[in-house]
């Protein structure tokens, strides 16, 4: 009977490989999708309408629901207010938005 012993470095490496396997590629948005995102974001800003923003960071998607508080086109970010508080979201991280 063989006994397998894993060193802590091996366990860490195996966990990292499993974690990396779950990562997803960032989708490439076309011009029409970017335009629609812009319309929904500006509606939220101008009319205090709640929206759901899907962002991509380091291979993982996250959905946030809240209201756009500010759009800074020069620095390319939005200030987003949700139940968790205010958060800066870089425009390049946004992969989708929808009205709620």
N, CA, C and O atoms as CSV, one atom per row, in Angstrom:
chain,resi,resn,atom,element,x,y,z
A,1,UNK,N,N,0.846,-1.178,0.000
A,1,UNK,CA,C,0.000,0.000,0.000
A,1,UNK,C,C,0.893,1.242,0.000
A,1,UNK,O,O,1.787,1.378,0.835
A,2,UNK,N,N,0.641,2.127,-0.930
A,2,UNK,CA,C,1.449,3.342,-1.046
A,2,UNK,C,C,0.799,4.478,-0.273
A,2,UNK,O,O,-0.424,4.615,-0.253
A,3,UNK,N,N,1.625,5.279,0.356
A,3,UNK,CA,C,1.141,6.439,1.096
A,3,UNK,C,C,1.626,7.689,0.364
A,3,UNK,O,O,2.816,7.854,0.094
A,4,UNK,N,N,0.683,8.547,0.058
A,4,UNK,CA,C,1.038,9.810,-0.613
A,4,UNK,C,C,1.143,10.911,0.421
A,4,UNK,O,O,0.249,11.104,1.244
A,5,UNK,N,N,2.235,11.618,0.363
A,5,UNK,CA,C,2.433,12.749,1.255
A,5,UNK,C,C,2.683,13.978,0.378
A,5,UNK,O,O,3.582,13.990,-0.464
A,6,UNK,N,N,1.874,14.997,0.595
A,6,UNK,CA,C,2.032,16.231,-0.155
A,6,UNK,C,C,2.708,17.272,0.722
A,6,UNK,O,O,2.336,17.477,1.878
A,7,UNK,N,N,3.684,17.909,0.159
A,7,UNK,CA,C,4.348,19.001,0.848
A,7,UNK,C,C,3.417,20.217,0.797
A,7,UNK,O,O,2.619,20.331,-0.133
A,8,UNK,N,N,3.498,21.125,1.772
A,8,UNK,CA,C,2.636,22.312,1.763
A,8,UNK,C,C,2.736,23.111,0.459
A,8,UNK,O,O,1.748,23.685,0.003
A,9,UNK,N,N,3.941,23.144,-0.140
A,9,UNK,CA,C,4.110,23.886,-1.401
A,9,UNK,C,C,3.295,23.229,-2.521
A,9,UNK,O,O,2.730,23.910,-3.376
A,10,UNK,N,N,3.248,21.891,-2.497
A,10,UNK,CA,C,2.493,21.167,-3.521
A,10,UNK,C,C,0.998,21.391,-3.359
A,10,UNK,O,O,0.281,21.571,-4.344
A,11,UNK,N,N,0.538,21.381,-2.139
A,11,UNK,CA,C,-0.882,21.624,-1.866
A,11,UNK,C,C,-1.257,23.024,-2.339
A,11,UNK,O,O,-2.293,23.217,-2.976
A,12,UNK,N,N,-0.415,23.986,-2.027
A,12,UNK,CA,C,-0.668,25.371,-2.442
A,12,UNK,C,C,-0.698,25.476,-3.965
A,12,UNK,O,O,-1.559,26.152,-4.527
A,13,UNK,N,N,0.241,24.811,-4.628
A,13,UNK,CA,C,0.302,24.833,-6.082
A,13,UNK,C,C,-0.949,24.190,-6.693
A,13,UNK,O,O,-1.499,24.713,-7.663
A,14,UNK,N,N,-1.393,23.085,-6.146
A,14,UNK,CA,C,-2.596,22.407,-6.656
A,14,UNK,C,C,-3.845,23.273,-6.471
A,14,UNK,O,O,-4.711,23.315,-7.345
A,15,UNK,N,N,-3.931,23.955,-5.341
A,15,UNK,CA,C,-5.056,24.864,-5.106
A,15,UNK,C,C,-5.025,26.020,-6.096
A,15,UNK,O,O,-6.070,26.434,-6.600
A,16,UNK,N,N,-3.828,26.548,-6.381
A,16,UNK,CA,C,-3.693,27.648,-7.333
A,16,UNK,C,C,-4.095,27.205,-8.742
A,16,UNK,O,O,-4.738,27.957,-9.474
A,17,UNK,N,N,-3.717,25.995,-9.112
A,17,UNK,CA,C,-4.094,25.469,-10.433
A,17,UNK,C,C,-5.610,25.333,-10.533
A,17,UNK,O,O,-6.194,25.699,-11.553
A,18,UNK,N,N,-6.248,24.820,-9.502
A,18,UNK,CA,C,-7.710,24.682,-9.495
A,18,UNK,C,C,-8.374,26.051,-9.562
A,18,UNK,O,O,-9.379,26.221,-10.254
A,19,UNK,N,N,-7.821,27.025,-8.850
A,19,UNK,CA,C,-8.347,28.387,-8.863
A,19,UNK,C,C,-8.218,28.991,-10.258
A,19,UNK,O,O,-9.170,29.582,-10.768
A,20,UNK,N,N,-7.050,28.847,-10.877
A,20,UNK,CA,C,-6.809,29.402,-12.207
A,20,UNK,C,C,-7.712,28.769,-13.261
A,20,UNK,O,O,-8.098,29.433,-14.223
A,21,UNK,N,N,-8.052,27.497,-13.090
A,21,UNK,CA,C,-8.933,26.814,-14.042
A,21,UNK,C,C,-10.332,27.410,-14.059
A,21,UNK,O,O,-11.037,27.290,-15.061
A,22,UNK,N,N,-10.744,28.046,-12.977
A,22,UNK,CA,C,-12.083,28.642,-12.896
A,22,UNK,C,C,-12.158,30.015,-13.544
A,22,UNK,O,O,-13.252,30.538,-13.757
A,23,UNK,N,N,-11.024,30.601,-13.856
A,23,UNK,CA,C,-11.006,31.937,-14.455
A,23,UNK,C,C,-11.595,31.902,-15.858
A,23,UNK,O,O,-11.471,30.915,-16.583
A,24,UNK,N,N,-12.241,33.016,-16.222
A,24,UNK,CA,C,-12.851,33.153,-17.538
A,24,UNK,C,C,-12.228,34.326,-18.275
A,24,UNK,O,O,-11.760,35.285,-17.661
A,25,UNK,N,N,-12.227,34.238,-19.605
A,25,UNK,CA,C,-11.692,35.328,-20.408
A,25,UNK,C,C,-12.656,36.503,-20.400
A,25,UNK,O,O,-13.871,36.325,-20.319
A,26,UNK,N,N,-12.106,37.693,-20.485
A,26,UNK,CA,C,-12.937,38.893,-20.564
A,26,UNK,C,C,-13.572,38.960,-21.943
A,26,UNK,O,O,-12.878,38.855,-22.955
A,27,UNK,N,N,-14.896,39.136,-21.989
A,27,UNK,CA,C,-15.547,39.230,-23.304
A,27,UNK,C,C,-15.203,40.551,-23.999
A,27,UNK,O,O,-15.041,41.588,-23.355
A,28,UNK,N,N,-15.097,40.483,-25.315
A,28,UNK,CA,C,-14.865,41.693,-26.111
A,28,UNK,C,C,-16.217,42.268,-26.508
A,28,UNK,O,O,-17.015,41.586,-27.151
A,29,UNK,N,N,-16.482,43.515,-26.132
A,29,UNK,CA,C,-17.763,44.143,-26.429
A,29,UNK,C,C,-17.680,44.878,-27.762
A,29,UNK,O,O,-16.673,45.512,-28.078
A,30,UNK,N,N,-18.756,44.781,-28.536
A,30,UNK,CA,C,-18.779,45.513,-29.805
A,30,UNK,C,C,-19.314,46.930,-29.563
A,30,UNK,O,O,-19.722,47.281,-28.456
A,31,UNK,N,N,-19.299,47.715,-30.615
A,31,UNK,CA,C,-19.684,49.135,-30.517
A,31,UNK,C,C,-21.122,49.310,-30.018
A,31,UNK,O,O,-21.401,50.212,-29.228
A,32,UNK,N,N,-22.022,48.457,-30.473
A,32,UNK,CA,C,-23.432,48.552,-30.065
A,32,UNK,C,C,-23.597,48.237,-28.573
A,32,UNK,O,O,-24.371,48.900,-27.883
A,33,UNK,N,N,-22.877,47.235,-28.078
A,33,UNK,CA,C,-22.943,46.889,-26.655
A,33,UNK,C,C,-22.379,48.020,-25.795
A,33,UNK,O,O,-22.934,48.343,-24.745
A,34,UNK,N,N,-21.287,48.612,-26.239
A,34,UNK,CA,C,-20.697,49.738,-25.501
A,34,UNK,C,C,-21.648,50.934,-25.465
A,34,UNK,O,O,-21.754,51.621,-24.449
A,35,UNK,N,N,-22.334,51.175,-26.576
A,35,UNK,CA,C,-23.288,52.283,-26.660
A,35,UNK,C,C,-24.458,52.039,-25.701
A,35,UNK,O,O,-24.888,52.956,-25.002
A,36,UNK,N,N,-24.969,50.811,-25.668
A,36,UNK,CA,C,-26.086,50.474,-24.775
A,36,UNK,C,C,-25.666,50.627,-23.314
A,36,UNK,O,O,-26.436,51.128,-22.495
A,37,UNK,N,N,-24.451,50.197,-22.987
A,37,UNK,CA,C,-23.936,50.371,-21.623
A,37,UNK,C,C,-23.924,51.859,-21.264
A,37,UNK,O,O,-24.326,52.242,-20.166
A,38,UNK,N,N,-23.464,52.685,-22.190
A,38,UNK,CA,C,-23.429,54.130,-21.968
A,38,UNK,C,C,-24.800,54.716,-21.703
A,38,UNK,O,O,-24.955,55.551,-20.812
A,39,UNK,N,N,-25.809,54.285,-22.471
A,39,UNK,CA,C,-27.180,54.784,-22.281
A,39,UNK,C,C,-27.721,54.411,-20.903
A,39,UNK,O,O,-28.290,55.254,-20.209
A,40,UNK,N,N,-27.547,53.162,-20.510
A,40,UNK,CA,C,-28.083,52.687,-19.230
A,40,UNK,C,C,-27.369,53.371,-18.066
A,40,UNK,O,O,-28.009,53.759,-17.089
A,41,UNK,N,N,-26.052,53.518,-18.165
A,41,UNK,CA,C,-25.282,54.186,-17.109
A,41,UNK,C,C,-25.727,55.640,-16.971
A,41,UNK,O,O,-25.907,56.125,-15.854
A,42,UNK,N,N,-25.903,56.335,-18.082
A,42,UNK,CA,C,-26.311,57.746,-18.022
A,42,UNK,C,C,-27.742,57.896,-17.513
A,42,UNK,O,O,-28.047,58.862,-16.814
A,43,UNK,N,N,-28.624,56.952,-17.852
A,43,UNK,CA,C,-29.988,56.984,-17.305
A,43,UNK,C,C,-29.949,56.840,-15.786
A,43,UNK,O,O,-30.670,57.541,-15.076
A,44,UNK,N,N,-29.112,55.936,-15.288
A,44,UNK,CA,C,-28.981,55.751,-13.846
A,44,UNK,C,C,-28.462,57.026,-13.186
A,44,UNK,O,O,-28.945,57.431,-12.129
A,45,UNK,N,N,-27.480,57.647,-13.818
A,45,UNK,CA,C,-26.904,58.887,-13.283
A,45,UNK,C,C,-27.923,60.019,-13.293
A,45,UNK,O,O,-28.104,60.698,-12.282
A,46,UNK,N,N,-28.590,60.230,-14.430
A,46,UNK,CA,C,-29.484,61.373,-14.594
A,46,UNK,C,C,-30.818,61.229,-13.869
A,46,UNK,O,O,-31.392,62.222,-13.422
A,47,UNK,N,N,-31.312,60.001,-13.749
A,47,UNK,CA,C,-32.651,59.799,-13.186
A,47,UNK,C,C,-32.646,58.980,-11.892
A,47,UNK,O,O,-33.708,58.571,-11.421
A,48,UNK,N,N,-31.476,58.739,-11.317
A,48,UNK,CA,C,-31.321,57.980,-10.075
A,48,UNK,C,C,-32.025,56.629,-10.170
A,48,UNK,O,O,-32.744,56.225,-9.255
A,49,UNK,N,N,-31.810,55.942,-11.280
A,49,UNK,CA,C,-32.414,54.634,-11.504
A,49,UNK,C,C,-31.442,53.529,-11.116
A,49,UNK,O,O,-30.266,53.592,-11.477
A,50,UNK,N,N,-31.908,52.516,-10.387
A,50,UNK,CA,C,-31.031,51.409,-10.045
A,50,UNK,C,C,-30.727,50.546,-11.265
A,50,UNK,O,O,-31.593,50.303,-12.105
A,51,UNK,N,N,-29.487,50.091,-11.344
A,51,UNK,CA,C,-29.059,49.209,-12.430
A,51,UNK,C,C,-28.211,48.080,-11.845
A,51,UNK,O,O,-27.711,48.169,-10.723
A,52,UNK,N,N,-28.065,47.024,-12.633
A,52,UNK,CA,C,-27.160,45.928,-12.267
A,52,UNK,C,C,-25.968,46.014,-13.205
A,52,UNK,O,O,-26.125,45.965,-14.425
A,53,UNK,N,N,-24.785,46.143,-12.637
A,53,UNK,CA,C,-23.547,46.241,-13.405
A,53,UNK,C,C,-22.775,44.940,-13.226
A,53,UNK,O,O,-22.551,44.488,-12.103
A,54,UNK,N,N,-22.374,44.347,-14.343
A,54,UNK,CA,C,-21.523,43.161,-14.288
A,54,UNK,C,C,-20.119,43.588,-14.654
A,54,UNK,O,O,-19.889,44.177,-15.710
A,55,UNK,N,N,-19.166,43.281,-13.755
A,55,UNK,CA,C,-17.779,43.657,-14.009
A,55,UNK,C,C,-16.916,42.393,-14.073
A,55,UNK,O,O,-17.266,41.349,-13.524
A,56,UNK,N,N,-15.786,42.523,-14.755
A,56,UNK,CA,C,-14.811,41.441,-14.875
A,56,UNK,C,C,-13.516,41.913,-14.260
A,56,UNK,O,O,-12.977,42.951,-14.644
A,57,UNK,N,N,-13.006,41.134,-13.286
A,57,UNK,CA,C,-11.731,41.456,-12.643
A,57,UNK,C,C,-10.939,40.170,-12.460
A,57,UNK,O,O,-11.424,39.221,-11.844
A,58,UNK,N,N,-9.752,40.139,-12.981
A,58,UNK,CA,C,-8.822,39.016,-12.785
A,58,UNK,C,C,-9.434,37.651,-13.090
A,58,UNK,O,O,-9.165,36.674,-12.391
A,59,UNK,N,N,-10.260,37.589,-14.141
A,59,UNK,CA,C,-10.804,36.311,-14.572
A,59,UNK,C,C,-12.146,35.936,-13.978
A,59,UNK,O,O,-12.665,34.859,-14.270
A,60,UNK,N,N,-12.719,36.795,-13.153
A,60,UNK,CA,C,-13.990,36.479,-12.517
A,60,UNK,C,C,-14.995,37.613,-12.713
A,60,UNK,O,O,-14.630,38.788,-12.762
A,61,UNK,N,N,-16.274,37.230,-12.824
A,61,UNK,CA,C,-17.353,38.191,-12.978
A,61,UNK,C,C,-17.999,38.463,-11.625
A,61,UNK,O,O,-18.078,37.583,-10.767
A,62,UNK,N,N,-18.457,39.695,-11.455
A,62,UNK,CA,C,-19.163,40.082,-10.246
A,62,UNK,C,C,-20.317,40.990,-10.654
A,62,UNK,O,O,-20.142,41.891,-11.473
A,63,UNK,N,N,-21.484,40.756,-10.089
A,63,UNK,CA,C,-22.656,41.593,-10.373
A,63,UNK,C,C,-22.928,42.485,-9.173
A,63,UNK,O,O,-22.940,42.027,-8.030
A,64,UNK,N,N,-23.147,43.759,-9.447
A,64,UNK,CA,C,-23.426,44.744,-8.411
A,64,UNK,C,C,-24.708,45.477,-8.777
A,64,UNK,O,O,-24.924,45.802,-9.944
A,65,UNK,N,N,-25.551,45.738,-7.801
A,65,UNK,CA,C,-26.781,46.486,-8.041
A,65,UNK,C,C,-26.720,47.779,-7.247
A,65,UNK,O,O,-26.379,47.780,-6.064
A,66,UNK,N,N,-27.054,48.882,-7.913
A,66,UNK,CA,C,-27.023,50.180,-7.257
A,66,UNK,C,C,-27.308,51.291,-8.242
A,66,UNK,O,O,-27.953,51.084,-9.269
A,67,UNK,N,N,-26.817,52.479,-7.912
A,67,UNK,CA,C,-27.076,53.689,-8.700
A,67,UNK,C,C,-25.747,54.359,-9.034
A,67,UNK,O,O,-24.840,54.420,-8.203
A,68,UNK,N,N,-25.649,54.858,-10.260
A,68,UNK,CA,C,-24.450,55.588,-10.675
A,68,UNK,C,C,-24.499,56.976,-10.049
A,68,UNK,O,O,-25.465,57.716,-10.234
A,69,UNK,N,N,-23.455,57.321,-9.310
A,69,UNK,CA,C,-23.370,58.593,-8.620
A,69,UNK,C,C,-22.565,59.617,-9.420
A,69,UNK,O,O,-22.793,60.821,-9.300
A,70,UNK,N,N,-21.619,59.135,-10.238
A,70,UNK,CA,C,-20.762,60.035,-11.015
A,70,UNK,C,C,-20.153,59.248,-12.170
A,70,UNK,O,O,-19.854,58.061,-12.041
A,71,UNK,N,N,-19.974,59.931,-13.302
A,71,UNK,CA,C,-19.252,59.359,-14.444
A,71,UNK,C,C,-18.096,60.293,-14.748
A,71,UNK,O,O,-18.301,61.481,-14.999
A,72,UNK,N,N,-16.879,59.759,-14.727
A,72,UNK,CA,C,-15.686,60.553,-15.034
A,72,UNK,C,C,-15.073,59.984,-16.313
A,72,UNK,O,O,-14.354,58.986,-16.280
A,73,UNK,N,N,-15.367,60.632,-17.435
A,73,UNK,CA,C,-14.880,60.145,-18.730
A,73,UNK,C,C,-13.388,60.396,-18.905
A,73,UNK,O,O,-12.723,59.669,-19.643
A,74,UNK,N,N,-12.854,61.414,-18.238
A,74,UNK,CA,C,-11.424,61.703,-18.338
A,74,UNK,C,C,-10.596,60.584,-17.683
A,74,UNK,O,O,-9.627,60.093,-18.262
A,75,UNK,N,N,-10.998,60.194,-16.471
A,75,UNK,CA,C,-10.276,59.145,-15.753
A,75,UNK,C,C,-10.851,57.751,-16.036
A,75,UNK,O,O,-10.321,56.744,-15.564
A,76,UNK,N,N,-11.938,57.707,-16.808
A,76,UNK,CA,C,-12.565,56.454,-17.261
A,76,UNK,C,C,-13.043,55.559,-16.109
A,76,UNK,O,O,-12.689,54.384,-16.020
A,77,UNK,N,N,-13.856,56.155,-15.234
A,77,UNK,CA,C,-14.471,55.370,-14.163
A,77,UNK,C,C,-15.857,55.906,-13.851
A,77,UNK,O,O,-16.206,57.028,-14.216
A,78,UNK,N,N,-16.647,55.071,-13.160
A,78,UNK,CA,C,-17.913,55.537,-12.612
A,78,UNK,C,C,-17.852,55.354,-11.096
A,78,UNK,O,O,-17.208,54.436,-10.589
A,79,UNK,N,N,-18.530,56.240,-10.397
A,79,UNK,CA,C,-18.691,56.100,-8.955
A,79,UNK,C,C,-20.054,55.466,-8.757
A,79,UNK,O,O,-21.075,56.044,-9.129
A,80,UNK,N,N,-20.070,54.274,-8.171
A,80,UNK,CA,C,-21.268,53.451,-8.080
A,80,UNK,C,C,-21.651,53.294,-6.622
A,80,UNK,O,O,-20.814,52.946,-5.789
A,81,UNK,N,N,-22.920,53.549,-6.309
A,81,UNK,CA,C,-23.394,53.453,-4.927
A,81,UNK,C,C,-24.355,52.278,-4.803
A,81,UNK,O,O,-25.385,52.219,-5.474
A,82,UNK,N,N,-23.993,51.346,-3.927
A,82,UNK,CA,C,-24.844,50.181,-3.675
A,82,UNK,C,C,-25.071,50.060,-2.167
A,82,UNK,O,O,-24.675,50.936,-1.399
A,83,UNK,N,N,-25.709,48.972,-1.758
A,83,UNK,CA,C,-25.948,48.756,-0.328
A,83,UNK,C,C,-24.652,48.650,0.460
A,83,UNK,O,O,-24.617,48.957,1.652
A,84,UNK,N,N,-23.573,48.210,-0.214
A,84,UNK,CA,C,-22.277,48.074,0.456
A,84,UNK,C,C,-21.524,49.398,0.548
A,84,UNK,O,O,-20.455,49.451,1.156
A,85,UNK,N,N,-22.056,50.464,-0.041
A,85,UNK,CA,C,-21.400,51.765,-0.020
A,85,UNK,C,C,-20.973,52.192,-1.415
A,85,UNK,O,O,-21.355,51.573,-2.408
A,86,UNK,N,N,-20.180,53.251,-1.484
A,86,UNK,CA,C,-19.712,53.763,-2.773
A,86,UNK,C,C,-18.469,53.011,-3.222
A,86,UNK,O,O,-17.641,52.593,-2.413
A,87,UNK,N,N,-18.363,52.852,-4.533
A,87,UNK,CA,C,-17.243,52.104,-5.089
A,87,UNK,C,C,-16.891,52.687,-6.459
A,87,UNK,O,O,-17.774,53.053,-7.236
A,88,UNK,N,N,-15.608,52.767,-6.737
A,88,UNK,CA,C,-15.151,53.185,-8.068
A,88,UNK,C,C,-15.066,51.951,-8.947
A,88,UNK,O,O,-14.457,50.948,-8.576
A,89,UNK,N,N,-15.684,52.037,-10.117
A,89,UNK,CA,C,-15.624,50.956,-11.105
A,89,UNK,C,C,-14.988,51.528,-12.366
A,89,UNK,O,O,-15.490,52.491,-12.944
A,90,UNK,N,N,-13.891,50.930,-12.782
A,90,UNK,CA,C,-13.246,51.358,-14.018
A,90,UNK,C,C,-14.146,50.957,-15.194
A,90,UNK,O,O,-14.686,49.851,-15.217
A,91,UNK,N,N,-14.299,51.846,-16.154
A,91,UNK,CA,C,-15.176,51.587,-17.293
A,91,UNK,C,C,-14.726,50.346,-18.056
A,91,UNK,O,O,-15.564,49.602,-18.566
A,92,UNK,N,N,-13.424,50.111,-18.144
A,92,UNK,CA,C,-12.910,48.947,-18.874
A,92,UNK,C,C,-13.278,47.629,-18.208
A,92,UNK,O,O,-13.218,46.585,-18.858
A,93,UNK,N,N,-13.661,47.643,-16.919
A,93,UNK,CA,C,-14.056,46.427,-16.211
A,93,UNK,C,C,-15.503,46.030,-16.491
A,93,UNK,O,O,-15.886,44.880,-16.277
A,94,UNK,N,N,-16.304,46.976,-16.966
A,94,UNK,CA,C,-17.736,46.729,-17.163
A,94,UNK,C,C,-17.947,45.841,-18.384
A,94,UNK,O,O,-17.473,46.139,-19.480
A,95,UNK,N,N,-18.676,44.734,-18.166
A,95,UNK,CA,C,-18.975,43.822,-19.277
A,95,UNK,C,C,-20.457,43.808,-19.616
A,95,UNK,O,O,-20.852,43.269,-20.649
A,96,UNK,N,N,-21.287,44.401,-18.746
A,96,UNK,CA,C,-22.708,44.446,-19.026
A,96,UNK,C,C,-23.433,45.268,-17.978
A,96,UNK,O,O,-22.991,45.373,-16.834
A,97,UNK,N,N,-24.558,45.851,-18.386
A,97,UNK,CA,C,-25.439,46.572,-17.454
A,97,UNK,C,C,-26.877,46.272,-17.848
A,97,UNK,O,O,-27.178,45.984,-19.006
A,98,UNK,N,N,-27.743,46.347,-16.871
A,98,UNK,CA,C,-29.176,46.201,-17.163
A,98,UNK,C,C,-29.978,46.964,-16.132
A,98,UNK,O,O,-29.574,47.121,-14.980
A,99,UNK,N,N,-31.127,47.432,-16.584
A,99,UNK,CA,C,-32.026,48.151,-15.676
A,99,UNK,C,C,-32.701,47.133,-14.770
A,99,UNK,O,O,-33.017,46.019,-15.188
A,100,UNK,N,N,-32.919,47.538,-13.512
A,100,UNK,CA,C,-33.624,46.632,-12.579
A,100,UNK,C,C,-34.901,47.265,-12.080
A,100,UNK,O,O,-35.625,46.657,-11.292
